Amino acid sequence: MNISSNINEALNDFKAAVNFDKNFDIVFRDFKMGSQRCGMFALDGEMNGEVLTHVLKTLMEIKSDKPLSAEDIDKKVIPYIEVDAVTRIEDAATGMFFGSAIMFVDGVEKAFSIDAKSFPQEKSLQPEKDKSIRGSRDGFSAIPIFNAALIRRRIHSKDLSMEKFSVGRKSRSDVIVCYMEGLCDKTLLKDVKEKISKLDVQGLTMNQETLTENIFPNKWYNPYPRVRYCERPDEASAALLEGKIIVIIDNAPAVMILPALMIDFVREANDYYFPPITGTYYRFIKYALMLLSLFLTPVWLVILKNMDSLPEWFKIFEITDNVAVPVAWQLIIMEFVLEIIRISTMNTPNVLGSSIGIVGALLVGEFAVSSGWLAAETVFYMSFLAISMYASPNFEYGYATKFMRIVLVILTGLFDEIGLIAGTILLFLLLISTKTVDGKSYLYPFVPFDGTELKKYSIRNRLKR
């Protein structure tokens, strides 16, 4: 669409092209340059405020009563070196999404693209949890506008919309819903926006958790997360292009990704920063850890109770030391000991945190084995599980696995293999009854089975050209 010389038509066409009403971060300034009305658009968070202030001041000080031509404005008026004149609305919209300020002038059939970008690099550091070896080194901060800019920097499209809501009677916290027009689920999007707009709380004191527990409440007995949190802009941008919805919350250095399947909690950015065969191997390691984290200790407990009826090579799992505490109790005790060490490490100053964790684990493990409280095999298996929990890309999912493992250990300790089977059935029923925030199966693509999607989630295919 060509740019109209009528300023009102040009502004309306541009607003429609960039979904102005649905994007809180598009700022607009209406002003006069001599006798001509002008309008300037820019992305808040990506514009250089000092440069644009100087440009606006210069333009507004012009006193000419004679309308200026496009050539005069471009060559003689705008006091900036990087200026391009565009004749189509689509080109102007693309320029703005790349960070330029776009100026329209009454009586001129062109728009002026002022390349005054200012990306928030210096305010964006690599997150502590979601680290990447070869990927980008930026991460979300606690400032919503910068988080929006980090996503805009990766997706320069008019289809990317960001709607802002104010939540909390007292806090009035900014909550931004990001989505791709034509890709996201419209029913889920409508539901999310309605729930956020109608949320009646004093404030989002715990950021995402307050919002999640109020608009997507889970059953108290179900530990599995239905909302995925992400600290990486590249991962969040990829999710948007998959049709997901991103929720940015004020004062939170992470975003919410909706909806989330169980298998999504195993995926991470590192899968895509390696060649396909390495990324696929990396995924299968995480899937194996997911199963081992659940069943390693319950299955070991069953083996110990049925050692006499098993083949000779199962002797490698046998406990050789004499211990006074039953094995099931040893496993539960170790679960709590490891949790205590983790909590103490978190509450210890950074300089001493690693030392406290290592020394505490060594001292407790050594004393417990030497005194006859715990078997060395128990300490070994539980140490492996502690490491595998931190190997999980998602901390919330790791804790859900921990809770269900404790249930399996208790049932196995009480009822032997019957308890393990009953616990596994209980786990499956819990997972199959869990729904994503859009009401679909948490176990998809396993239940219902979808071979094509399962292959996509399991094998890291070559990135599309």
MODAUR-V305603 format. One record per residue. N is the residue number from 1. RES is the residue in one letter. OMEGA is omega as a letter, one per 20 degrees, with the letter a starting at -180 (999 if undefined). D_FIRST is the distance of its C-alpha to the first C-alpha in whole Angstrom. Layout:
n->N res->RES omega->OMEGA d_first->D_FIRST
n->N res->RES omega->OMEGA d_first->D_FIRST
//
This chain:
n->1 res->M omega->r d_first->0
n->2 res->N omega->a d_first->4
n->3 res->I omega->a d_first->7
n->4 res->S omega->r d_first->9
n->5 res->S omega->r d_first->13
n->6 res->N omega->a d_first->14
n->7 res->I omega->a d_first->15
n->8 res->N omega->r d_first->15
n->9 res->E omega->a d_first->12
n->10 res->A omega->r d_first->10
n->11 res->L omega->r d_first->13
n->12 res->N omega->r d_first->12
n->13 res->D omega->a d_first->9
n->14 res->F omega->r d_first->10
n->15 res->K omega->r d_first->13
n->16 res->A omega->a d_first->12
n->17 res->A omega->a d_first->10
n->18 res->V omega->a d_first->13
n->19 res->N omega->a d_first->16
n->20 res->F omega->a d_first->17
n->21 res->D omega->a d_first->20
n->22 res->K omega->a d_first->21
n->23 res->N omega->a d_first->21
n->24 res->F omega->a d_first->24
n->25 res->D omega->r d_first->24
n->26 res->I omega->a d_first->21
n->27 res->V omega->a d_first->22
n->28 res->F omega->r d_first->21
n->29 res->R omega->r d_first->23
n->30 res->D omega->a d_first->22
n->31 res->F omega->a d_first->24
n->32 res->K omega->r d_first->25
n->33 res->M omega->a d_first->25
n->34 res->G omega->r d_first->28
n->35 res->S omega->a d_first->26
n->36 res->Q omega->r d_first->23
n->37 res->R omega->a d_first->21
n->38 res->C omega->r d_first->20
n->39 res->G omega->a d_first->18
n->40 res->M omega->r d_first->19
n->41 res->F omega->r d_first->18
n->42 res->A omega->r d_first->20
n->43 res->L omega->r d_first->22
n->44 res->D omega->a d_first->25
n->45 res->G omega->r d_first->28
n->46 res->E omega->a d_first->26
n->47 res->M omega->r d_first->25
n->48 res->N omega->a d_first->28
n->49 res->G omega->a d_first->29
n->50 res->E omega->r d_first->32
n->51 res->V omega->a d_first->29
n->52 res->L omega->r d_first->27
n->53 res->T omega->r d_first->29
n->54 res->H omega->r d_first->31
n->55 res->V omega->a d_first->27
n->56 res->L omega->a d_first->27
n->57 res->K omega->r d_first->30
n->58 res->T omega->a d_first->30
n->59 res->L omega->a d_first->27
n->60 res->M omega->r d_first->29
n->61 res->E omega->r d_first->32
n->62 res->I omega->a d_first->30
n->63 res->K omega->a d_first->32
n->64 res->S omega->r d_first->30
n->65 res->D omega->a d_first->30
n->66 res->K omega->r d_first->28
n->67 res->P omega->a d_first->24
n->68 res->L omega->r d_first->23
n->69 res->S omega->r d_first->21
n->70 res->A omega->a d_first->18
n->71 res->E omega->r d_first->21
n->72 res->D omega->a d_first->24
n->73 res->I omega->a d_first->22
n->74 res->D omega->a d_first->21
n->75 res->K omega->a d_first->25
n->76 res->K omega->a d_first->27
n->77 res->V omega->a d_first->26
n->78 res->I omega->a d_first->25
n->79 res->P omega->r d_first->28
n->80 res->Y omega->a d_first->27
n->81 res->I omega->a d_first->27
n->82 res->E omega->a d_first->24
n->83 res->V omega->r d_first->21
n->84 res->D omega->r d_first->18
n->85 res->A omega->r d_first->15
n->86 res->V omega->a d_first->11
n->87 res->T omega->a d_first->9
n->88 res->R omega->r d_first->6
n->89 res->I omega->a d_first->6
n->90 res->E omega->r d_first->7
n->91 res->D omega->r d_first->9
n->92 res->A omega->r d_first->10
n->93 res->A omega->r d_first->11
n->94 res->T omega->r d_first->13
n->95 res->G omega->r d_first->15
n->96 res->M omega->a d_first->16
n->97 res->F omega->r d_first->17
n->98 res->F omega->r d_first->19
n->99 res->G omega->a d_first->21
n->100 res->S omega->r d_first->19
n->101 res->A omega->a d_first->19
n->102 res->I omega->a d_first->16
n->103 res->M omega->r d_first->17
n->104 res->F omega->a d_first->15
n->105 res->V omega->r d_first->17
n->106 res->D omega->r d_first->17
n->107 res->G omega->a d_first->17
n->108 res->V omega->a d_first->15
n->109 res->E omega->r d_first->11
n->110 res->K omega->r d_first->12
n->111 res->A omega->a d_first->12
n->112 res->F omega->a d_first->16
n->113 res->S omega->a d_first->17
n->114 res->I omega->a d_first->20
n->115 res->D omega->a d_first->22
n->116 res->A omega->a d_first->25
n->117 res->K omega->r d_first->25
n->118 res->S omega->a d_first->28
n->119 res->F omega->a d_first->29
n->120 res->P omega->a d_first->32
n->121 res->Q omega->a d_first->34
n->122 res->E omega->a d_first->37
n->123 res->K omega->a d_first->37
n->124 res->S omega->a d_first->37
n->125 res->L omega->r d_first->40
n->126 res->Q omega->a d_first->41
n->127 res->P omega->a d_first->42
n->128 res->E omega->a d_first->46
n->129 res->K omega->a d_first->46
n->130 res->D omega->a d_first->43
n->131 res->K omega->r d_first->43
n->132 res->S omega->a d_first->42
n->133 res->I omega->a d_first->44
n->134 res->R omega->a d_first->41
n->135 res->G omega->a d_first->38
n->136 res->S omega->a d_first->36
n->137 res->R omega->r d_first->38
n->138 res->D omega->a d_first->36
n->139 res->G omega->a d_first->37
n->140 res->F omega->r d_first->36
n->141 res->S omega->r d_first->38
n->142 res->A omega->a d_first->39
n->143 res->I omega->a d_first->36
n->144 res->P omega->a d_first->33
n->145 res->I omega->r d_first->30
n->146 res->F omega->r d_first->31
n->147 res->N omega->r d_first->31
n->148 res->A omega->r d_first->28
n->149 res->A omega->r d_first->27
n->150 res->L omega->r d_first->29
n->151 res->I omega->r d_first->27
n->152 res->R omega->a d_first->23
n->153 res->R omega->a d_first->25
n->154 res->R omega->a d_first->25
n->155 res->I omega->a d_first->22
n->156 res->H omega->a d_first->19
n->157 res->S omega->r d_first->17
n->158 res->K omega->r d_first->15
n->159 res->D omega->r d_first->17
n->160 res->L omega->a d_first->20
n->161 res->S omega->r d_first->21
n->162 res->M omega->a d_first->24
n->163 res->E omega->a d_first->26
n->164 res->K omega->r d_first->29
n->165 res->F omega->r d_first->32
n->166 res->S omega->a d_first->35
n->167 res->V omega->r d_first->38
n->168 res->G omega->a d_first->42
n->169 res->R omega->a d_first->44
n->170 res->K omega->a d_first->45
n->171 res->S omega->a d_first->43
n->172 res->R omega->a d_first->40
n->173 res->S omega->r d_first->38
n->174 res->D omega->r d_first->35
n->175 res->V omega->a d_first->34
n->176 res->I omega->r d_first->30
n->177 res->V omega->a d_first->29
n->178 res->C omega->r d_first->26
n->179 res->Y omega->r d_first->25
n->180 res->M omega->r d_first->22
n->181 res->E omega->r d_first->20
n->182 res->G omega->r d_first->21
n->183 res->L omega->a d_first->24
n->184 res->C omega->r d_first->26
n->185 res->D omega->a d_first->29
n->186 res->K omega->r d_first->27
n->187 res->T omega->r d_first->31
n->188 res->L omega->r d_first->32
n->189 res->L omega->r d_first->29
n->190 res->K omega->a d_first->30
n->191 res->D omega->a d_first->34
n->192 res->V omega->a d_first->33
n->193 res->K omega->r d_first->31
n->194 res->E omega->a d_first->34
n->195 res->K omega->r d_first->37
n->196 res->I omega->a d_first->36
n->197 res->S omega->a d_first->35
n->198 res->K omega->a d_first->38
n->199 res->L omega->a d_first->40
n->200 res->D omega->r d_first->43
n->201 res->V omega->r d_first->45
n->202 res->Q omega->a d_first->47
n->203 res->G omega->r d_first->45
n->204 res->L omega->a d_first->43
n->205 res->T omega->r d_first->46
n->206 res->M omega->r d_first->46
n->207 res->N omega->a d_first->42
n->208 res->Q omega->a d_first->41
n->209 res->E omega->r d_first->45
n->210 res->T omega->a d_first->45
n->211 res->L omega->a d_first->41
n->212 res->T omega->a d_first->42
n->213 res->E omega->a d_first->46
n->214 res->N omega->a d_first->44
n->215 res->I omega->r d_first->41
n->216 res->F omega->a d_first->42
n->217 res->P omega->r d_first->46
n->218 res->N omega->r d_first->48
n->219 res->K omega->a d_first->52
n->220 res->W omega->a d_first->54
n->221 res->Y omega->a d_first->56
n->222 res->N omega->a d_first->53
n->223 res->P omega->a d_first->52
n->224 res->Y omega->a d_first->49
n->225 res->P omega->r d_first->46
n->226 res->R omega->r d_first->43
n->227 res->V omega->a d_first->40
n->228 res->R omega->r d_first->40
n->229 res->Y omega->a d_first->40
n->230 res->C omega->r d_first->38
n->231 res->E omega->a d_first->38
n->232 res->R omega->r d_first->36
n->233 res->P omega->a d_first->32
n->234 res->D omega->r d_first->32
n->235 res->E omega->r d_first->34
n->236 res->A omega->r d_first->32
n->237 res->S omega->r d_first->28
n->238 res->A omega->r d_first->30
n->239 res->A omega->r d_first->31
n->240 res->L omega->a d_first->27
n->241 res->L omega->r d_first->26
n->242 res->E omega->r d_first->29
n->243 res->G omega->r d_first->28
n->244 res->K omega->r d_first->30
n->245 res->I omega->r d_first->30
n->246 res->I omega->r d_first->31
n->247 res->V omega->r d_first->32
n->248 res->I omega->a d_first->33
n->249 res->I omega->r d_first->36
n->250 res->D omega->r d_first->37
n->251 res->N omega->r d_first->40
n->252 res->A omega->a d_first->40
n->253 res->P omega->r d_first->39
n->254 res->A omega->r d_first->38
n->255 res->V omega->r d_first->36
n->256 res->M omega->r d_first->36
n->257 res->I omega->a d_first->35
n->258 res->L omega->i d_first->35
n->259 res->P omega->a d_first->36
n->260 res->A omega->r d_first->39
n->261 res->L omega->r d_first->41
n->262 res->M omega->a d_first->44
n->263 res->I omega->r d_first->43
n->264 res->D omega->a d_first->41
n->265 res->F omega->r d_first->43
n->266 res->V omega->a d_first->44
n->267 res->R omega->r d_first->41
n->268 res->E omega->a d_first->40
n->269 res->A omega->a d_first->38
n->270 res->N omega->r d_first->41
n->271 res->D omega->a d_first->41
n->272 res->Y omega->r d_first->38
n->273 res->Y omega->r d_first->39
n->274 res->F omega->r d_first->42
n->275 res->P omega->a d_first->42
n->276 res->P omega->a d_first->41
n->277 res->I omega->r d_first->45
n->278 res->T omega->r d_first->46
n->279 res->G omega->r d_first->43
n->280 res->T omega->r d_first->45
n->281 res->Y omega->r d_first->48
n->282 res->Y omega->r d_first->47
n->283 res->R omega->a d_first->46
n->284 res->F omega->r d_first->49
n->285 res->I omega->a d_first->51
n->286 res->K omega->r d_first->50
n->287 res->Y omega->r d_first->50
n->288 res->A omega->r d_first->54
n->289 res->L omega->r d_first->54
n->290 res->M omega->r d_first->53
n->291 res->L omega->r d_first->55
n->292 res->L omega->a d_first->58
n->293 res->S omega->r d_first->57
n->294 res->L omega->a d_first->58
n->295 res->F omega->a d_first->61
n->296 res->L omega->a d_first->63
n->297 res->T omega->r d_first->65
n->298 res->P omega->r d_first->66
n->299 res->V omega->r d_first->66
n->300 res->W omega->r d_first->69
n->301 res->L omega->r d_first->71
n->302 res->V omega->r d_first->71
n->303 res->I omega->a d_first->72
n->304 res->L omega->a d_first->75
n->305 res->K omega->a d_first->76
n->306 res->N omega->a d_first->77
n->307 res->M omega->a d_first->78
n->308 res->D omega->a d_first->81
n->309 res->S omega->a d_first->79
n->310 res->L omega->r d_first->77
n->311 res->P omega->a d_first->77
n->312 res->E omega->a d_first->79
n->313 res->W omega->r d_first->76
n->314 res->F omega->r d_first->74
n->315 res->K omega->a d_first->77
n->316 res->I omega->r d_first->75
n->317 res->F omega->a d_first->73
n->318 res->E omega->r d_first->76
n->319 res->I omega->a d_first->77
n->320 res->T omega->a d_first->80
n->321 res->D omega->r d_first->81
n->322 res->N omega->r d_first->83
n->323 res->V omega->a d_first->81
n->324 res->A omega->a d_first->82
n->325 res->V omega->r d_first->79
n->326 res->P omega->a d_first->77
n->327 res->V omega->a d_first->74
n->328 res->A omega->r d_first->72
n->329 res->W omega->r d_first->73
n->330 res->Q omega->a d_first->72
n->331 res->L omega->r d_first->69
n->332 res->I omega->r d_first->68
n->333 res->I omega->a d_first->70
n->334 res->M omega->r d_first->68
n->335 res->E omega->a d_first->65
n->336 res->F omega->r d_first->66
n->337 res->V omega->r d_first->67
n->338 res->L omega->r d_first->64
n->339 res->E omega->r d_first->62
n->340 res->I omega->r d_first->64
n->341 res->I omega->r d_first->64
n->342 res->R omega->a d_first->60
n->343 res->I omega->a d_first->60
n->344 res->S omega->r d_first->63
n->345 res->T omega->r d_first->60
n->346 res->M omega->a d_first->57
n->347 res->N omega->r d_first->59
n->348 res->T omega->r d_first->61
n->349 res->P omega->a d_first->60
n->350 res->N omega->a d_first->58
n->351 res->V omega->a d_first->60
n->352 res->L omega->a d_first->63
n->353 res->G omega->a d_first->61
n->354 res->S omega->a d_first->61
n->355 res->S omega->r d_first->65
n->356 res->I omega->a d_first->65
n->357 res->G omega->a d_first->63
n->358 res->I omega->a d_first->65
n->359 res->V omega->a d_first->69
n->360 res->G omega->a d_first->68
n->361 res->A omega->a d_first->68
n->362 res->L omega->a d_first->70
n->363 res->L omega->a d_first->73
n->364 res->V omega->a d_first->72
n->365 res->G omega->a d_first->72
n->366 res->E omega->a d_first->75
n->367 res->F omega->a d_first->77
n->368 res->A omega->r d_first->76
n->369 res->V omega->a d_first->77
n->370 res->S omega->a d_first->80
n->371 res->S omega->r d_first->82
n->372 res->G omega->r d_first->81
n->373 res->W omega->a d_first->78
n->374 res->L omega->r d_first->76
n->375 res->A omega->r d_first->76
n->376 res->A omega->r d_first->74
n->377 res->E omega->r d_first->72
n->378 res->T omega->r d_first->71
n->379 res->V omega->a d_first->70
n->380 res->F omega->a d_first->68
n->381 res->Y omega->a d_first->66
n->382 res->M omega->r d_first->65
n->383 res->S omega->r d_first->64
n->384 res->F omega->a d_first->62
n->385 res->L omega->r d_first->60
n->386 res->A omega->r d_first->59
n->387 res->I omega->a d_first->58
n->388 res->S omega->r d_first->56
n->389 res->M omega->r d_first->54
n->390 res->Y omega->r d_first->53
n->391 res->A omega->r d_first->51
n->392 res->S omega->r d_first->49
n->393 res->P omega->a d_first->46
n->394 res->N omega->a d_first->46
n->395 res->F omega->a d_first->49
n->396 res->E omega->r d_first->48
n->397 res->Y omega->r d_first->49
n->398 res->G omega->r d_first->52
n->399 res->Y omega->r d_first->53
n->400 res->A omega->r d_first->53
n->401 res->T omega->r d_first->54
n->402 res->K omega->a d_first->57
n->403 res->F omega->a d_first->58
n->404 res->M omega->r d_first->58
n->405 res->R omega->r d_first->60
n->406 res->I omega->r d_first->63
n->407 res->V omega->r d_first->63
n->408 res->L omega->r d_first->64
n->409 res->V omega->r d_first->66
n->410 res->I omega->r d_first->68
n->411 res->L omega->r d_first->68
n->412 res->T omega->r d_first->69
n->413 res->G omega->a d_first->72
n->414 res->L omega->a d_first->73
n->415 res->F omega->r d_first->73
n->416 res->D omega->a d_first->73
n->417 res->E omega->r d_first->70
n->418 res->I omega->r d_first->70
n->419 res->G omega->r d_first->69
n->420 res->L omega->r d_first->66
n->421 res->I omega->r d_first->65
n->422 res->A omega->r d_first->65
n->423 res->G omega->r d_first->63
n->424 res->T omega->r d_first->60
n->425 res->I omega->r d_first->60
n->426 res->L omega->r d_first->59
n->427 res->L omega->a d_first->57
n->428 res->F omega->r d_first->55
n->429 res->L omega->r d_first->55
n->430 res->L omega->a d_first->54
n->431 res->L omega->a d_first->51
n->432 res->I omega->r d_first->50
n->433 res->S omega->r d_first->50
n->434 res->T omega->r d_first->48
n->435 res->K omega->r d_first->44
n->436 res->T omega->a d_first->41
n->437 res->V omega->r d_first->39
n->438 res->D omega->r d_first->37
n->439 res->G omega->a d_first->40
n->440 res->K omega->a d_first->40
n->441 res->S omega->r d_first->43
n->442 res->Y omega->a d_first->44
n->443 res->L omega->r d_first->46
n->444 res->Y omega->j d_first->43
n->445 res->P omega->r d_first->43
n->446 res->F omega->r d_first->46
n->447 res->V omega->i d_first->47
n->448 res->P omega->a d_first->45
n->449 res->F omega->r d_first->45
n->450 res->D omega->a d_first->42
n->451 res->G omega->a d_first->43
n->452 res->T omega->r d_first->40
n->453 res->E omega->r d_first->39
n->454 res->L omega->r d_first->42
n->455 res->K omega->r d_first->42
n->456 res->K omega->a d_first->39
n->457 res->Y omega->a d_first->40
n->458 res->S omega->a d_first->44
n->459 res->I omega->r d_first->42
n->460 res->R omega->a d_first->40
n->461 res->N omega->r d_first->38
n->462 res->R omega->r d_first->36
n->463 res->L omega->a d_first->33
n->464 res->K omega->r d_first->30
n->465 res->R omega->999 d_first->29
//
